[in-house]
Amino acid sequence: MLKLAGRLGVAVLLAYMTGAALADQPLNPHGRPPNTAAGKVEHYAVWQDEGGWHIRTMTKEFDHHFRGVIEVRGGEFVQVKGYKLEHKGPERDLFIEGPEHHVINFDFSTKGSIDGVDFRVKGKEPMLSFTLTIGEKDPKFEPGRIFVGSSGAHPSTNPFEIPAHGR
């Protein structure tokens, strides 16, 4: 029995160490995350494809507030444009690109639909930093509601960083 417990303990330790190692792997932003359409529980989708970078906020039916800051080091944003944003009324969505093209701030009110911003990054080895929160009065970082790349990985920190041109 002791031998089995020892083997089981080693197996649990190896599984834990493997999981910890995987958790420390960089996020792969390539490809749209699965199950990221309007009508789903409130969440973010972040991905990169041949069209550039994409941030989307989605909700099922209720209004949710999404705020974020995207920063680039070693490069600058180009071709920044909104995606399905409301420009009037209580669900007005805003995004502002900084004057030196190094930061994008956004504030979206999403209700049963999708809002977002698309952009490209130029520079030799730029690094992107994302700070994303959900909530009106007390915005929170909710990693389980942020899906990155085709694997749908969740970041472990806020902000989280990703190389803009992959590695």
C-alpha positions in Angstrom: 0.0 0.0 0.0 2.9 2.4 0.8 4.4 1.7 -2.6 1.2 2.6 -4.3 0.8 5.8 -2.3 4.4 6.7 -3.1 3.8 6.2 -6.8 0.5 8.1 -6.7 2.3 10.9 -4.9 5.0 11.0 -7.6 2.3 11.0 -10.3 0.4 13.9 -8.6 3.7 15.9 -8.2 4.6 15.3 -11.9 1.1 16.3 -13.0 1.3 19.5 -10.8 4.8 20.4 -12.1 3.7 19.8 -15.7 0.6 21.9 -15.2 2.7 24.7 -13.6 5.1 24.6 -16.5 2.3 24.8 -19.0 0.7 27.7 -17.1 4.0 29.6 -17.5 4.0 29.2 -21.3 3.5 32.4 -23.3 0.0 32.9 -24.6 -0.4 32.0 -28.3 -2.7 34.7 -29.8 -2.9 33.1 -33.3 -6.5 32.3 -34.5 -9.9 33.3 -33.1 -10.8 31.6 -29.8 -13.7 29.1 -30.1 -17.2 29.9 -28.8 -16.7 33.6 -29.1 -19.9 34.9 -30.6 -22.7 37.1 -29.4 -25.2 35.3 -27.2 -22.5 33.8 -25.0 -21.8 34.7 -21.3 -19.9 38.0 -21.0 -16.2 37.6 -22.0 -13.3 39.0 -24.0 -11.8 37.4 -27.1 -8.2 38.4 -28.1 -6.5 37.1 -31.2 -4.2 37.8 -34.1 -4.7 36.7 -37.7 -3.8 37.9 -41.2 -6.0 40.9 -40.7 -4.1 42.0 -37.6 -5.1 42.1 -33.9 -8.7 41.9 -32.6 -10.3 42.5 -29.3 -14.0 41.6 -28.9 -16.4 41.9 -25.9 -19.5 39.7 -26.0 -22.5 39.2 -23.8 -25.6 37.0 -23.8 -28.4 39.4 -22.9 -27.5 41.8 -20.1 -25.5 45.0 -20.3 -21.9 44.6 -19.1 -19.2 47.1 -18.9 -15.7 46.3 -20.4 -12.7 48.6 -19.9 -9.2 48.1 -21.1 -5.8 49.5 -22.0 -3.7 48.1 -24.7 -0.1 49.4 -24.8 2.7 48.7 -27.3 6.5 48.9 -26.4 9.0 49.0 -29.2 6.5 49.8 -31.9 3.3 51.7 -32.6 -0.4 51.1 -33.5 -1.6 51.5 -37.1 -5.0 51.1 -38.8 -6.9 51.3 -35.5 -10.7 51.0 -36.0 -13.8 50.1 -34.0 -15.9 47.1 -34.6 -19.7 47.3 -34.3 -19.6 50.2 -31.8 -22.6 52.2 -30.7 -21.9 55.9 -30.9 -25.0 57.3 -29.1 -27.2 56.6 -26.2 -26.7 54.7 -22.9 -24.7 52.0 -24.6 -22.2 54.4 -26.2 -18.8 52.7 -26.8 -15.5 54.6 -26.8 -11.9 54.0 -27.7 -9.1 56.5 -27.8 -5.7 56.0 -29.4 -2.9 58.0 -27.8 -1.3 60.8 -29.7 2.0 58.9 -30.1 0.2 55.6 -31.2 1.5 53.7 -28.2 -1.7 53.2 -26.2 -5.4 52.4 -26.9 -8.0 53.0 -24.1 -11.5 51.6 -24.5 -14.7 51.6 -22.6 -17.5 49.4 -24.0 -21.0 48.8 -22.8 -22.0 45.5 -24.5 -25.5 44.1 -24.3 -26.4 40.9 -26.2 -24.0 41.7 -29.0 -20.3 42.2 -29.9 -18.1 45.3 -29.6 -14.5 45.6 -30.4 -11.4 47.2 -31.8 -9.0 46.1 -34.5 -5.4 47.2 -35.1 -2.1 46.4 -36.6 1.3 47.0 -35.0 4.5 48.1 -36.7 8.0 47.9 -35.3 10.9 45.4 -35.2 10.1 43.5 -32.0 7.1 45.2 -30.4 5.5 43.8 -27.2 1.8 44.3 -26.4 0.4 44.7 -22.9 -3.3 44.1 -22.2 -5.1 45.3 -19.1 -8.7 44.1 -19.3 -11.5 44.4 -16.7 -15.3 43.6 -16.6 -17.8 45.5 -14.4 -19.5 48.9 -13.9 -18.9 50.0 -10.4 -16.0 47.8 -9.3 -14.3 46.5 -12.5 -12.4 43.3 -12.0 -9.8 41.2 -13.8 -11.6 37.9 -14.6 -9.1 35.6 -16.3 -11.7 32.9 -16.9 -13.6 35.3 -19.1 -10.6 36.3 -21.3 -9.9 33.9 -24.2 -6.7 34.3 -26.1 -6.0 32.7 -29.5 -7.4 29.5 -31.0 -6.7 27.5 -27.9 -8.9 29.9 -25.8 -6.1 30.2 -23.2 -6.7 32.5 -20.2 -4.0 34.9 -18.9 -2.8 34.5 -15.4 -1.9 38.2 -14.8 -3.4 41.6 -15.4 -1.8 43.1 -17.4 -0.6 40.3 -19.6 2.0 40.6 -22.4 2.2 39.0 -25.8 4.8 39.7 -28.6 3.0 41.6 -31.3 4.6 39.6 -34.1 4.8 36.2 -32.5 7.9 34.3 -31.7 
